[in-house]
């Protein structure tokens, strides 16, 4: 009996050990399974929660101070096309251009006049931008480097006079006047169609005598163009001169005080924005609700083209997918654009998605009919965007550098253009989970 008892005791102990091991294995497996389930299902919830806590926009949030004023330096880099054969151009030859740069500026962009609207989860703000030259990152001092370019103030006036030119050109007796309008402008300015100025003047503000002269005349006695163009003597020519004079007066209203025309603005903001804070719906964070108190633009010819879509381009929604289209509204182009996934890159061990603007961005509707709404006020060959409608009528057109993706007709009229996707494509490198833009290159 004792032996039997001992046998069963030993067997019982063996069974207990085996059962214990089996139980531990089962429990361990269940724990691993639970951890796996938590990782698969719980981790995204945890990450989303942390992202929400971190990136929600409200006074006191973890990222609020950076949202108000970026901690990392932001740089804006410009390249300027230098006309290398100005005398030949004035004699009717094609211009040859050479890309000169970089001219790199530290961009200071604090958000100001911040006002929260908790009822709809948005925040209003303006963002004045100031640029300071970083000579160490630039070709040199922008004030010391002289470049030749088109006399764009004169071109502005010439384009603003176009309605007058078209009206007068229907009458044969006005043909000579029409052809002599460049002489009229030269008589006022004393400068040619090609001018050589410092890079600083070309980028940040160019004073032209024609604008200063017009403003001076307006202040003194009103503009009387016949006083400066003695050849206008015939009655019909006098009528033409008065009509051109009237057009110049209208154009003068668009000229900034001091007669300085700037292709880029320094120390100004681009309007009042209202964007979603993410407090009510994280998927809408940074999305534009209103710009200049409106949800629709009025410049373009279709409802879809007038829509203000996406963000301001500095940040996007969290958890970006490769299949997403990233929409952004840009005031320089006066419209919304979108970017599509191009490739995955790694920077310092961080995985980033690169999104680029599609080739059809500036299509004139020939290949993509829904883009025809952007053909205003004129429809040009594909590859450029006429933004005169949102610049007070000043004739300004935008394109990708070197006319990337543009109709060949543009490059046929100038030499020195060498479009290259790697150098000239508009792109954003974005960390997909936290929606942080690590590198933004907007070329126009």
C-alpha positions in Angstrom: 0.0 0.0 0.0 2.7 2.4 0.9 4.4 1.6 -2.4 1.2 2.0 -4.3 0.6 5.3 -2.5 4.1 6.4 -3.3 3.6 5.4 -7.0 0.4 7.3 -7.3 2.0 10.2 -5.5 4.9 10.3 -7.9 2.6 10.0 -10.8 0.4 12.7 -9.3 3.4 15.0 -9.0 4.4 14.2 -12.6 0.8 15.0 -13.7 0.8 18.2 -11.7 4.1 19.3 -13.2 2.9 18.4 -16.7 -0.5 20.1 -16.1 1.3 23.1 -14.7 3.6 23.4 -17.7 0.6 23.0 -20.1 -1.3 25.6 -18.2 1.6 28.0 -18.2 2.0 27.4 -21.9 -1.6 28.1 -22.5 -1.6 31.2 -20.3 1.6 32.4 -21.9 0.1 31.9 -25.4 -3.0 33.7 -24.3 -0.9 36.6 -23.0 1.1 36.7 -26.2 -2.2 36.7 -28.2 -3.6 39.4 -26.0 -0.5 41.5 -26.4 -0.6 40.9 -30.2 -4.3 41.9 -30.3 -3.4 45.0 -28.2 -0.6 45.9 -30.6 -2.7 45.3 -33.7 -5.9 47.0 -32.5 -4.9 48.9 -29.4 -1.6 50.5 -30.6 -3.3 52.5 -33.4 -5.8 53.8 -31.0 -3.1 54.7 -28.5 -1.0 56.4 -31.3 -4.1 58.2 -32.6 -4.8 59.4 -29.0 -1.2 60.6 -28.6 -1.3 62.3 -32.0 -4.5 64.1 -31.0 -3.0 65.2 -27.7 0.1 66.4 -29.4 -1.1 68.1 -32.5 -4.5 69.5 -31.5 -4.4 73.3 -31.9 -5.3 75.1 -28.6 -3.4 77.3 -26.3 -1.5 75.0 -24.0 -1.3 72.0 -26.3 2.1 70.3 -26.8 2.6 71.7 -30.3 0.9 75.1 -29.8 4.0 77.2 -29.5 5.5 75.6 -32.6 2.3 76.1 -34.5 2.5 79.8 -33.6 6.1 80.1 -34.5 8.1 77.2 -36.0 11.1 76.3 -33.9 13.1 75.0 -36.8 14.4 77.5 -39.3 12.4 77.9 -42.5 14.2 79.0 -45.7 13.0 80.4 -49.0 15.3 80.0 -51.9 15.1 81.9 -55.2 16.7 81.6 -58.6 16.6 84.3 -61.2 16.8 84.0 -65.0 19.5 86.3 -66.3 19.2 87.5 -69.9 22.7 87.1 -71.3 22.0 88.8 -74.6 20.0 92.0 -73.8 21.2 93.9 -76.9 20.3 91.1 -79.2 16.8 90.9 -77.6 16.3 94.6 -78.2 17.1 93.9 -81.9 14.5 91.2 -82.2 16.5 88.1 -81.3 15.4 85.3 -79.0 16.5 85.8 -75.4 19.0 83.4 -73.9 18.7 82.9 -70.2 20.9 81.5 -67.5 19.6 80.4 -64.1 21.5 82.3 -61.4 21.3 81.6 -57.7 20.6 80.5 -55.1 19.4 83.5 -53.1 18.4 82.1 -49.8 16.4 83.9 -47.1 15.5 83.0 -43.6 11.7 83.1 -43.5 10.1 84.4 -40.2 6.4 83.4 -40.2 4.7 83.9 -36.8 0.9 83.4 -36.7 -0.7 86.5 -35.2 -4.2 87.8 -34.3 -5.1 84.3 -33.2 -8.8 83.9 -32.3 -10.4 80.5 -31.4 -14.0 79.6 -32.4 -14.9 76.7 -30.1 -18.4 76.3 -31.6 -17.1 75.0 -34.9 -13.6 73.9 -33.8 -11.7 76.5 -35.9 -9.1 79.1 -35.3 -8.5 82.4 -37.2 -5.1 83.8 -37.8 -2.9 85.8 -40.1 0.8 85.1 -40.9 3.0 87.9 -41.9 6.2 86.7 -43.5 9.5 88.5 -43.3 12.6 87.4 -45.2 16.3 88.0 -44.2 19.1 87.1 -46.5 21.4 84.2 -45.4 24.5 85.1 -47.4 26.2 81.9 -46.3 23.6 79.8 -48.1 23.4 82.2 -51.1 25.5 82.9 -54.2 26.4 86.2 -52.6 24.9 89.5 -51.4 21.8 90.0 -53.4 22.5 93.7 -53.6 25.9 93.2 -55.3 24.9 90.8 -58.0 23.5 92.5 -61.2 21.2 90.6 -63.5 19.4 91.5 -66.7 15.7 90.8 -67.0 12.6 92.0 -68.8 11.4 95.4 -67.7 8.3 94.0 -66.1 6.9 97.4 -64.9 6.8 98.4 -68.6 5.3 95.0 -69.5 2.7 95.5 -66.8 1.6 98.8 -68.4 1.7 97.4 -71.9 -0.6 94.6 -70.9 -2.9 96.9 -69.0 -3.1 99.0 -72.1 -4.1 96.0 -74.2 -7.9 96.8 -74.1 -7.1 100.3 -75.4 -4.8 98.8 -78.1 -7.5 96.3 -79.2 -10.2 99.0 -79.3 -8.0 101.4 -81.4 -6.7 98.7 -83.7 -10.1 98.2 -85.4 -9.7 101.6 -87.0 -7.0 101.8 -89.7 -6.1 105.4 -88.9 -5.0 104.3 -85.5 -2.6 101.6 -86.6 0.5 103.8 -86.3 -0.6 104.9 -82.8 -1.0 101.3 -81.8 2.5 100.4 -83.1 4.0 103.4 -81.3 2.7 102.5 -77.9 6.1 101.1 -76.9 7.5 104.5 -77.8 4.9 106.2 -75.6 6.0 104.1 -72.7 9.7 104.6 -73.4 9.1 108.4 -73.6 7.7 108.2 -70.1 10.3 105.9 -68.6 13.5 106.5 -70.6 14.3 102.7 -70.2 14.3 99.8 -72.6 12.4 96.5 -72.5 15.4 94.8 -71.0 16.9 96.3 -67.8 19.9 95.3 -65.6 19.3 95.6 -61.9 20.5 94.0 -58.6 19.0 90.6 -57.7 17.6 92.3 -54.6 15.6 94.8 -56.7 14.4 92.1 -59.1 13.1 89.8 -56.3 11.9 92.3 -53.7 11.0 95.5 -55.4 11.9 97.4 -58.5 11.4 101.1 -58.9 10.7 102.1 -62.4 10.7 105.8 -63.6 7.5 105.3 -65.6 5.5 104.5 -62.4 7.1 107.2 -60.4 6.5 109.7 -63.3 2.9 108.7 -63.6 2.3 109.1 -59.9 4.1 112.5 -59.9 2.0 113.7 -62.8 -1.2 112.5 -61.1 -0.4 114.5 -58.0 0.6 117.6 -60.0 -1.8 118.0 -62.8 -3.3 114.7 -64.0 -1.7 112.7 -66.8 -1.7 114.4 -70.2 0.1 112.1 -72.5 0.0 114.5 -75.4 2.4 116.8 -73.5 5.1 114.1 -73.8 4.4 112.7 -77.2 4.7 115.6 -79.7 3.8 113.4 -82.7 0.2 113.1 -81.7 -1.2 116.0 -83.7 -4.0 114.8 -86.0 -7.6 114.9 -84.5 -8.0 111.2 -84.6 -4.6 110.7 -83.0 -5.5 113.2 -80.4 -8.6 111.1 -79.6 -6.4 108.0 -79.4 -4.0 109.8 -77.1 -6.8 110.8 -74.8 -8.1 107.2 -74.8 -4.6 105.8 -74.0 -4.2 108.5 -71.3 -7.5 107.4 -69.7 -6.3 103.8 -69.7 -3.0 104.8 -68.1 -4.9 106.6 -65.4 -6.8 103.5 -64.6 -3.6 101.5 -64.6 -2.0 104.0 -62.3 -4.5 103.1 -59.6 -2.9 99.6 -59.4 0.6 101.0 -58.9 1.9 100.8 -55.3 2.8 104.1 -53.6 6.4 105.1 -54.5 6.2 103.4 -57.9 7.8 100.2 -56.7 6.6 96.9 -58.3 7.4 93.7 -56.3 7.3 90.2 -57.6 7.6 88.9 -54.1 6.3 90.5 -50.9 8.3 91.0 -47.7 6.8 91.9 -44.4 3.2 91.3 -45.5 0.6 88.6 -44.9 -1.7 86.8 -47.4 -5.0 87.3 -45.7 -7.0 85.9 -42.8 -7.3 82.2 -42.5 -9.7 80.0 -40.5 -8.5 76.4 -40.1 -9.8 73.4 -38.1 -8.1 72.8 -34.8 -8.8 69.0 -34.6 -10.6 69.3 -31.3 -13.9 68.2 -32.8 -12.6 66.0 -35.7 -8.9 65.1 -35.9 -9.3 64.2 -39.6 -10.0 67.9 -40.4 -7.0 69.3 -38.5 -5.3 72.2 -40.4 -8.0 72.0 -43.1 -9.1 75.4 -44.3 -12.6 76.4 -43.3 -12.4 80.0 -44.6 -9.9 82.2 -46.3 -10.7 86.0 -46.3 -14.1 85.0 -44.9 -15.1 82.9 -47.9 -15.2 79.3 -48.8 -15.4 79.9 -52.6 -13.3 82.1 -54.8 -14.8 84.2 -57.5 -11.9 84.3 -60.1 -12.4 81.1 -62.0 -15.0 79.9 -64.4 -16.4 76.8 -62.6 -17.5 75.9 -59.1 -14.9 73.2 -58.7 -12.1 75.5 -59.7 -13.3 78.1 -57.2 -13.3 75.7 -54.3 -10.8 76.3 -51.4 -9.6 72.7 -50.7 -7.1 71.2 -48.2 -4.7 73.0 -45.9 -2.2 75.9 -46.3 0.4 73.4 -47.4 2.6 73.5 -44.2 0.8 70.5 -42.6 -1.7 67.9 -43.6 -3.9 65.4 -41.9 -2.4 62.6 -39.8 -2.0 59.0 -41.0 -1.4 59.9 -44.6 -1.7 57.0 -47.1 0.0 56.5 -50.4 -3.4 56.5 -52.1 -4.3 59.9 -50.7 -4.4 63.1 -52.7 -3.0 66.0 -50.6 -4.9 69.2 -51.3 -3.5 72.6 -50.5 -4.6 76.2 -51.2 -1.9 78.5 -52.3 -2.4 82.2 -52.5 0.5 82.7 -55.0 -1.4 80.6 -57.5 -4.8 81.9 -56.3 -6.2 78.3 -56.4 -6.1 74.9 -54.8 -3.7 72.3 -56.0 -3.2 68.6 -55.1 -0.2 66.3 -54.8 0.1 62.6 -55.4 2.4 59.9 -54.0 5.6 59.6 -55.8 8.0 57.5 -53.7 9.2 56.6 -50.2 12.5 58.0 -49.0 14.4 57.8 -45.8 16.0 60.8 -44.0 18.1 60.1 -40.9 16.3 56.8 -40.5 12.8 58.4 -40.7 10.5 57.0 -43.4 8.9 59.8 -45.4 6.4 59.8 -48.2 7.2 62.1 -51.1 4.2 63.6 -52.8 4.6 65.6 -56.0 2.3 67.8 -58.2 1.0 65.9 -61.2 2.0 66.9 -64.8 -1.6 68.0 -65.5 -1.5 70.7 -62.8 -1.4 73.6 -65.4 -3.3 71.9 -68.2 -5.6 74.3 -69.9 -8.5 71.9 -70.2 -7.4 70.4 -73.6 -6.6 67.1 -72.0 -8.5 67.4 -68.7 -11.7 69.2 -69.3 -12.4 70.0 -65.7 -9.3 72.2 -65.6 -10.7 74.5 -68.3 -12.3 76.6 -65.5 -8.8 78.0 -64.7 -8.6 79.6 -68.2 -9.4 83.1 -67.1 -9.2 85.8 -68.3 -7.4 84.2 -71.2 -6.7 80.6 -72.2 -3.0 80.0 -72.9 -1.2 76.9 -74.0 -0.9 74.3 -71.2 1.8 74.8 -68.7 1.1 78.2 -67.2 -1.4 79.8 -64.9 -2.7 83.3 -65.6 -3.1 84.9 -62.1 -3.8 88.4 -63.3 -7.5 87.9 -62.2 -6.4 87.8 -58.6 -3.7 90.5 -58.8 -5.8 93.5 -59.7 -5.3 92.9 -63.4 -1.5 93.1 -63.3 -0.3 90.6 -66.0 1.3 87.8 -64.0 1.7 84.2 -65.1 3.0 81.3 -63.1 4.6 78.1 -64.4 6.9 75.4 -63.1 10.6 76.2 -63.5 12.0 76.0 -67.0 8.5 75.3 -68.2 8.5 71.8 -66.8 5.5 69.9 -68.3 4.6 72.9 -70.4 3.6 73.1 -74.0 6.9 73.2 -76.1 5.8 76.6 -77.6 7.1 78.4 -74.5 10.6 77.0 -74.8 10.7 77.7 -78.5 10.8 81.4 -77.9 13.7 81.3 -75.5 17.0 79.4 -75.2 18.6 78.2 -72.0 15.5 76.4 -70.5 16.3 72.9 -69.3 13.4 71.3 -67.4 14.3 68.5 -65.0 11.9 66.7 -62.8 14.4 66.1 -60.0 15.3 69.7 -59.7 12.1 71.5 -60.7 9.1 69.4 -59.5 6.8 70.8 -56.7 7.0 68.3 -53.8 6.4 67.6 -50.2 8.2 65.1 -48.0 5.9 64.1 -45.2 6.1 61.9 -42.1 2.9 59.9 -42.7 1.8 59.2 -39.2 2.3 62.6 -37.6 1.5 64.6 -40.7 4.7 66.7 -40.3 6.1 68.2 -43.6 9.9 67.6 -43.4 10.7 69.2 -46.7 8.6 71.4 -48.9 9.7 72.6 -52.4 7.1 74.7 -54.2 8.4 75.8 -57.5 6.8 78.4 -59.7 
